[in-house]
């Protein structure tokens, strides 16, 4: 496989993992005690990228809630912030589009080359 395409495909795979983690975080924003997942993307030798998911263990806000027995109890909420997740999703979308465009251009160039040779 041509190296530029391999690099773009590794980027697409990493961004897919990042988007999945962000969607999972957004879905669990109201789940008590949920800890968000962060995906870090790093370069890989000789080229390409890799994604690594980690749970962020910072505590969520404590909120008093009424229990079934009528007592007040402090409950830890999710540590997910939508003000972080939504911009991350928008950036991931644009990065995904850029990597996908690389693969599309390669496909067009290969098609033109085959037309010339054929």
WOTAVEN-V324096 format. One record per pair of residues at least 4 apart in sequence whose C-alpha atoms are under 8 Angstrom apart, sorted by the first residue. I is the first residue (numbers start at 1). GAP is how many residues later the second one is. D is the distance in whole Angstrom. If there is no record, write none. Layout:
I/GAP/D + I/GAP/D
This chain:
1/4/7 + 1/5/7 + 2/4/6 + 3/4/6 + 3/44/8 + 4/4/6 + 4/98/8 + 5/4/6 + 5/97/7 + 5/98/6 + 5/101/7 + 6/4/6 + 6/42/7 + 7/4/6 + 7/40/6 + 7/41/4 + 7/42/7 + 8/4/6 + 8/40/7 + 8/91/5 + 8/92/7 + 8/94/7 + 8/95/7 + 9/4/6 + 9/90/7 + 9/91/8 + 9/94/8 + 10/4/6 + 10/38/6 + 10/39/6 + 10/40/7 + 11/4/6 + 11/37/7 + 11/38/6 + 11/39/8 + 11/85/8 + 11/88/7 + 12/4/6 + 12/84/6 + 12/87/6 + 12/88/7 + 13/4/6 + 14/4/6 + 14/27/7 + 14/35/7 + 14/36/6 + 14/37/5 + 15/4/6 + 15/36/8 + 15/77/6 + 15/80/8 + 15/81/6 + 16/4/6 + 16/80/8 + 17/4/6 + 17/22/7 + 17/34/7 + 18/4/6 + 18/20/8 + 18/21/5 + 18/22/8 + 18/33/8 + 18/74/7 + 19/4/6 + 19/70/6 + 19/73/7 + 20/4/6 + 21/4/6 + 21/16/6 + 21/17/7 + 21/18/7 + 21/32/8 + 22/4/6 + 22/15/8 + 22/16/8 + 22/63/6 + 22/66/8 + 22/67/7 + 23/4/6 + 24/4/6 + 25/4/6 + 25/11/6 + 25/12/7 + 25/55/6 + 25/60/8 + 26/54/7 + 26/56/7 + 26/59/7 + 28/6/7 + 28/50/7 + 28/52/8 + 29/5/8 + 29/49/6 + 29/50/8 + 29/51/6 + 29/52/7 + 29/53/8 + 30/47/7 + 30/48/6 + 31/46/7 + 31/47/6 + 32/43/7 + 32/44/6 + 32/45/4 + 32/46/5 + 33/27/7 + 33/42/8 + 33/43/5 + 33/44/5 + 33/45/5 + 33/46/8 + 34/43/7 + 34/44/5 + 34/45/7 + 34/46/8 + 35/20/6 + 35/21/6 + 35/22/6 + 35/23/8 + 35/24/8 + 35/25/8 + 35/43/6 + 35/44/6 + 35/45/7 + 36/19/6 + 36/20/6 + 36/21/8 + 36/42/8 + 36/43/6 + 36/44/6 + 37/16/6 + 37/17/6 + 37/18/4 + 37/19/6 + 38/15/6 + 38/16/5 + 38/17/6 + 38/18/7 + 39/12/6 + 39/13/5 + 39/14/4 + 39/15/6 + 40/11/6 + 40/12/5 + 40/13/6 + 41/8/7 + 41/9/6 + 41/10/4 + 41/11/7 + 42/7/6 + 42/8/6 + 42/9/7 + 43/4/7 + 43/5/6 + 43/6/4 + 43/7/6 + 44/4/5 + 44/5/5 + 44/6/6 + 58/21/7 + 59/17/7 + 59/19/8 + 59/20/6 + 60/16/6 + 60/17/5 + 60/18/5 + 60/19/4 + 60/20/8 + 61/15/6 + 61/16/6 + 61/17/7 + 61/18/7 + 62/12/6 + 62/13/5 + 62/14/4 + 62/15/6 + 63/11/5 + 63/12/5 + 63/13/6 + 63/14/7 + 64/8/6 + 64/9/5 + 64/10/4 + 64/11/6 + 65/7/5 + 65/8/5 + 65/9/6 + 65/10/7 + 66/4/6 + 66/5/6 + 66/6/5 + 66/7/6 + 67/4/5 + 67/5/6 + 67/6/7 + 80/5/8 + 81/4/6 + 82/4/6 + 83/4/7 + 84/4/6 + 85/4/6 + 86/4/6 + 87/4/6 + 88/4/6 + 89/4/6 + 90/4/7 + 91/4/6 + 92/4/6 + 93/4/6 + 94/4/6 + 95/4/6 + 96/4/6 + 97/4/6 + 98/4/7 + 99/4/7 + 100/4/6 + 101/4/6 + 102/4/6 + 103/4/6 + 104/4/6 + 105/4/6 + 106/4/6 + 107/4/6 + 108/4/6 + 109/4/6 + 110/4/6 + 111/4/6 + 112/4/6 + 113/4/6 + 114/4/6
